[in-house]
Amino acid sequence: MANNKDNKGQLSKTRIPVLTCSYNIILPPELSAEQKDTFSIFKGYVDSILIPKEDIRYQIEREWTTDACLKRYLRAAKWNLTDAKKRIKYSLEWRREYKPSEIDPKLVELEAVTGKQHLNGFDKDGRPILYLRPGLENTSPGPDQLRFIVFNFESAIKIMPENVESIVIIIDFNFNTCSARKSPSLGVAKEFMHVLSSHYPERLGYSMIMNAPWYFWGFFKLISPFIDPVTKNKIKFVDIQNSNQVTQNSNWVNSSDFILENQLESEYGGSNLFEYHHETYWKALCEKTSAPLIFGIISVLGNLDNLE
């Protein structure tokens, strides 16, 4: 990714998101002999519970249940075969009903127009970065909000480099008019945490909380009981003003330790001068993920600048 320069030689803003990673990714470690045996049994079980080959959706399930996918479920279950079987059976049933990989962009485009959630850049390990900005919330709590973040998770998975299995989530609570009123409802947050831990095991590399306001800590306390302990340990806090001490045993971190400057948006200490322009971003995302490009909602909404 390269920002353009204006006629004064200064870097200018770009509307093009970074959706391609060129890093050299480290291969995952080999399984032990015992793990290989467990994996073989687990794979046979999964093959036995897929829908029949004659079903038109068989190929979708076959493509989802890759070796890497099965290993994620085994790791999440701490290689307990019984637990892993329950987990993946539950996820297969959910995917058959919810169809997360087939969400039509036009059904969630209204959620996307403000840029409250968007993909842009990769961390040092090649993980796609998903930005969440509650201050740009433009819809009421409901199933479409959950569907949109699932759509973004699936999109992040589609742009992952080979051998990368997880994503980074940056949550900025200080964008424009962020307030407690505009924060996601407790119900939506609980649903999201359930979907993340149940159906996307080992998919969260880590999450960075930026500019957490006073009300966030109360909200975080409310949802903490619903967060898997492993997931909770992946939540990091970044103070852009550097007023909180970063130590080895602290949850406060420097974003530069995890993300290269040119991959991180400038609002968060990087040099990526990205500005969200919906039509440009949506086209780039749909082309990259091979999703059907439909601007049906845009034609109804008209001028996006009038959205609150």
Secondary structure, 3 states (H helix, E strand, C coil): CCCCECCCCCECCECCCCCCCCCCCCCCCCCCHHHHHHHHHHHHHHHHHCCCCCCCCHHHHHHHCCHHHHHHHHHHCCCCHHHHHHHHHHHHHHHHHHCHHHCCHHHHHHHHCCCCEEEEEECCCCCEEEEECHHHCCCCCCHHHHHHHHHHHHHHHHHCCCCCCCEEEEEECCCCCCCHHHCCCHHHHHHHHHHHHHHCCCCEEEEEEECCCHHHHHHHHHHHHHCCHHHHCCEEEECCCCCCCCCCCCCECCHHHCCCHHHCEHHHCCCECECCCHHHHHHHHHHHHCCCCCCHHHHHHCCHHHCC
